[in-house]
Amino acid sequence: MKNYYKLLLMLVLGISIQSCQDDDTEFGEIITPSNLNISVSIQGQSVADPNGDGTGIVVFSAAADNALNYTYDFGDGRTGSTFNGVIEHRFVQLGVISYNVTVTATGTGGAASTETIVIDVLSTFDDAEAKQFLTGGTSKTWYWSVAESSHWGVGPSSPDRIADQAPAAYYTPAFFSVPAFGRYCNDLTECFYEDEMTFTQDGIDVIFELNNFGSTYFHNSYLSQFGGPSANNPDNADECLPFDAPAPGVITFVPTTDTVVPVEESRKTTMILPNDNFISWYAGSSEYEILEISENRIVLRCIQGNNPDLAWYHTLTTDVPVNPNPTCS
């Protein structure tokens, strides 16, 4: 009997060893990338302007032996990734700022090598007027402009994505717009109008905070990622789900470049909200082009994160909504 158990144990060990060998054969040799080198090209850099021309644009090129992809931590709260090691990034903190940029080259089996470089970059972009409008110089809270027709809607993002539209379709909610108070009296949208978006001045920075009172209105294509749809949503429509709002943080303001909106229809300033934050309604994007802004009204445009064919429009106001969730008969 003892010999039997010994034979059984040897058989199990043999199968385990063979399995590991098979795994090694399947995935191949794990090789850590080596000889990681990083080169940097700052736009407009010269002897007279060693930190660039003020655009803040930098092109990075990384190369390593046996690397499959490269990830970048730019040292300004943003990251990026690329397979060929080349990536462009715009630094927007005003003035000449030193950034610790970390590049990670990843090889087979997740083996990785990391290098960090320090670069000094000049950025001169600053939309001080937009910051003043957003904050009033201290702090302002914004709400959906519920009494205004087309305060929320969708249209085509660009002729490259959806052609054969009138020119205005690419900077207006041409496909669908919500009428005034259009999301009232619906169990699935009861959280929609109560959200508060607060912008607070902190030196030259602006801090964004979303108060969603514990639930957020999600585009239906994102429901499964956040615990939906609920039992009372058999048609998989957009709906409110329990959700903790992202932490507040500093907004990144950048010049708007990748847009089809004509210059006369856009401020050409884009806000990148921190910590994957968003303006009340979740469509997978934290980047909002400012089309219009004044002391008490903003019109924003964003591209849906999982469907770049669609551009969404939000109109906000500083006027507190009257009874944002009325009792409906």
Secondary structure as GFF3:
##gff-version 3
##sequence-region A 1 329
A	DSSP	alpha_helix	2	27	.	.	.	ID=ss1
A	DSSP	beta_strand	34	42	.	.	.	ID=ss2
A	DSSP	beta_strand	57	65	.	.	.	ID=ss3
A	DSSP	beta_strand	69	73	.	.	.	ID=ss4
A	DSSP	beta_strand	79	82	.	.	.	ID=ss5
A	DSSP	beta_strand	86	90	.	.	.	ID=ss6
A	DSSP	beta_strand	95	106	.	.	.	ID=ss7
A	DSSP	three_ten_helix	108	110	.	.	.	ID=ss8
A	DSSP	beta_strand	112	123	.	.	.	ID=ss9
A	DSSP	alpha_helix	128	135	.	.	.	ID=ss10
A	DSSP	beta_strand	139	144	.	.	.	ID=ss11
A	DSSP	beta_strand	152	156	.	.	.	ID=ss12
A	DSSP	three_ten_helix	167	171	.	.	.	ID=ss13
A	DSSP	beta_strand	176	177	.	.	.	ID=ss14
A	DSSP	three_ten_helix	187	189	.	.	.	ID=ss15
A	DSSP	three_ten_helix	192	194	.	.	.	ID=ss16
A	DSSP	beta_strand	196	202	.	.	.	ID=ss17
A	DSSP	beta_strand	205	211	.	.	.	ID=ss18
A	DSSP	beta_strand	215	218	.	.	.	ID=ss19
A	DSSP	three_ten_helix	220	226	.	.	.	ID=ss20
A	DSSP	beta_strand	239	242	.	.	.	ID=ss21
A	DSSP	beta_strand	249	250	.	.	.	ID=ss22
A	DSSP	beta_strand	252	255	.	.	.	ID=ss23
A	DSSP	three_ten_helix	263	265	.	.	.	ID=ss24
A	DSSP	beta_strand	269	272	.	.	.	ID=ss25
A	DSSP	beta_strand	281	282	.	.	.	ID=ss26
A	DSSP	beta_strand	287	293	.	.	.	ID=ss27
A	DSSP	beta_strand	297	303	.	.	.	ID=ss28
A	DSSP	beta_strand	310	317	.	.	.	ID=ss29
###
